[in-house]
Amino acid sequence: MNVVKRTKKLKALLDIRIGPGAAVLSNDVKRIHLNFAHKLNDGHLGARKVWRKYLPRLKYHNPAISMTVNRTLDQGGPATLTVFFAPPPRSSSATASPAPSSSTDPSAAPSGHAPADRIETIDMKHKHESEILSRLLELTRGITYEATPDELAELRDVDEEQKRSERDREAQARLNEIERQEKALLDLARGGVVAA
């Protein structure tokens, strides 16, 4: 594999491991659900950026937490981030039976998921992605992942490699342009000799 492909793959891996959204959430978070529209207009831009930029990092650092996304065609509809928390562990001395859950609640856990004790919803409509992320971390008591010195060094190396590649591309483009001009002049000169 050449250096450019390897650098791109390393950059993609580093982007998932470190950066905004790289956080470990508390153990009582069981599921995160995003609901927003397909298009950006009418306040869905922040929700889309949370989905594209932050959700992969959150999933990388919290693999046990189920994260689902529902993108609707309703541009005027809500853009919400719903966090489902697990019920607190039952003590052996508790004899009271739990209250029955309501099946008519649309925000209740779908089939295949245990009912949650607490459900919190963040309205993402017309909000900046960093504001949504800070609200989520506050709500879930998330601890931001700090990059290690090795990861920071890798990131610097990747950035330097990308800058070097850009300089090399520009230099090669200049050389190609000079060769093209020289070939055009040679073709013109040959054409003039043949015509004479």
C-alpha positions in Angstrom: 0.0 0.0 0.0 1.4 3.4 -0.9 2.1 6.2 1.6 -0.9 8.3 0.5 -3.4 5.5 1.1 -1.8 4.6 4.4 -1.9 8.2 5.5 -5.6 8.6 4.6 -6.5 5.5 6.6 -4.4 6.5 9.6 -6.1 9.9 9.5 -9.5 8.3 9.4 -8.7 6.1 12.4 -7.3 9.1 14.3 -10.4 11.1 13.5 -12.6 8.5 15.1 -10.4 8.1 18.2 -9.8 11.7 19.1 -11.5 15.0 18.7 -14.9 16.5 19.7 -17.3 13.8 20.7 -14.6 11.4 21.9 -16.1 10.8 25.4 -16.9 7.9 27.7 -20.5 8.2 28.9 -21.8 7.0 32.2 -22.8 3.3 32.7 -26.5 4.0 33.1 -26.9 5.2 29.5 -28.4 2.4 27.5 -29.4 3.9 24.2 -29.1 7.1 22.2 -31.5 7.9 19.4 -31.3 10.7 16.9 -34.3 11.9 14.9 -34.0 14.6 12.3 -34.7 15.4 8.6 -32.8 14.4 5.5 -32.0 18.0 4.4 -30.2 20.7 6.3 -32.7 23.6 6.0 -35.2 24.6 8.7 -32.7 24.0 11.6 -31.5 20.4 11.0 -27.8 21.3 10.2 -26.6 20.9 13.8 -28.3 17.5 14.1 -26.7 16.3 10.9 -23.3 17.4 12.0 -23.7 15.6 15.3 -24.6 12.5 13.4 -21.7 12.7 10.9 -18.9 14.1 13.1 -19.7 13.1 16.8 -21.7 9.9 16.7 -18.9 7.7 15.3 -16.5 8.9 18.1 -19.2 8.4 20.7 -19.8 4.9 19.4 -16.1 4.1 19.3 -15.6 5.0 23.0 -19.0 3.5 24.0 -19.4 0.3 22.1 -22.0 -1.2 24.5 -24.4 1.7 24.0 -27.0 1.2 21.3 -27.1 4.3 18.9 -29.8 4.6 16.4 -30.7 7.3 13.8 -34.0 8.0 12.2 -33.9 10.5 9.2 -37.3 11.7 8.1 -38.6 13.5 5.1 -40.5 16.0 7.2 -38.3 19.2 7.1 -40.6 21.0 9.5 -40.5 18.2 12.0 -38.5 18.0 15.2 -34.7 17.3 15.5 -34.2 15.5 18.7 -31.6 13.5 20.5 -33.1 11.1 23.0 -31.1 9.4 25.7 -32.5 6.3 27.4 -31.1 5.5 30.8 -31.2 2.1 32.5 -33.3 1.7 35.6 -31.2 1.7 38.8 -30.3 -1.8 40.0 -32.9 -3.2 42.3 -31.9 -4.0 45.8 -32.8 -7.5 47.1 -34.7 -5.9 50.0 -37.1 -4.1 47.7 -40.5 -5.9 47.6 -42.5 -3.3 45.7 -43.4 -4.3 42.1 -42.4 -1.9 39.4 -45.0 0.3 37.7 -46.2 -1.1 34.4 -44.8 0.6 31.4 -47.1 2.4 29.0 -47.1 1.0 25.5 -48.8 4.1 24.0 -45.7 6.3 24.6 -44.0 6.7 21.2 -40.7 7.5 22.9 -40.7 4.2 24.8 -38.0 1.7 23.9 -38.8 -0.3 20.8 -38.9 -4.0 20.7 -35.6 -5.6 21.4 -34.7 -3.0 24.0 -35.4 -3.1 27.7 -37.7 -0.4 29.0 -35.7 2.6 30.3 -36.2 4.1 33.8 -35.6 7.7 32.6 -35.7 9.2 29.1 -34.2 12.6 28.4 -34.6 14.5 25.1 -32.4 17.3 23.7 -34.0 19.6 21.1 -31.4 19.9 18.4 -33.4 22.1 16.0 -31.6 25.4 15.2 -28.7 24.6 17.6 -25.0 24.4 16.9 -23.4 21.0 17.0 -21.0 22.0 19.8 -24.0 23.2 21.9 -25.7 19.8 21.4 -22.6 17.9 22.3 -22.0 19.9 25.5 -25.6 19.3 26.5 -25.3 15.6 25.8 -22.1 15.3 27.9 -23.7 17.3 30.7 -26.8 15.1 30.7 -24.9 11.8 30.5 -22.0 12.8 32.8 -19.7 12.1 29.9 -15.9 12.3 30.4 -14.0 13.7 27.5 -11.3 11.5 26.1 -7.9 13.2 26.2 -5.5 12.2 23.4 -2.3 10.6 24.4 1.0 12.1 23.5 1.5 9.3 21.0 -1.8 10.0 19.3 -1.0 13.7 19.1 2.4 12.9 17.6 0.7 10.6 15.0 -1.7 13.4 14.2 1.1 15.9 13.7 2.9 13.3 11.4 -0.3 12.8 9.4 -0.8 16.6 9.0 2.9 17.1 8.0 2.5 14.2 5.4 -0.6 15.8 4.0 1.1 19.2 3.7 4.1 17.5 2.0 1.8 15.7 -0.4 0.1 19.0 -1.3 3.4 20.6 -2.0 4.4 17.6 -4.1 1.1 17.8 -6.1 1.6 21.4 -6.8 5.2 20.9 -7.9 4.2 18.0 -10.2 1.4 20.1 -11.6 3.9 22.9 -12.5 6.2 20.4 -14.1 3.3 18.9 -16.1 2.3 22.4 -17.3 5.9 23.2 -18.4 6.1 19.8 -20.3 2.8 20.5 -21.9 4.0 24.0 -23.1 7.3 22.6 -24.4 5.4 19.8 -26.3 3.1 22.4 -27.8 6.0 24.5 -28.9 7.8 21.5 -30.4 4.6 20.4 -32.2 4.2 24.0 -33.5 7.9 24.0 -34.7 7.6 20.6 -36.3 4.4 21.6 -38.0 6.1 24.8 -39.3 9.1 22.7 -40.7 6.8 20.2 -42.4 4.7 22.9 -43.9 7.9 24.7 -45.3 
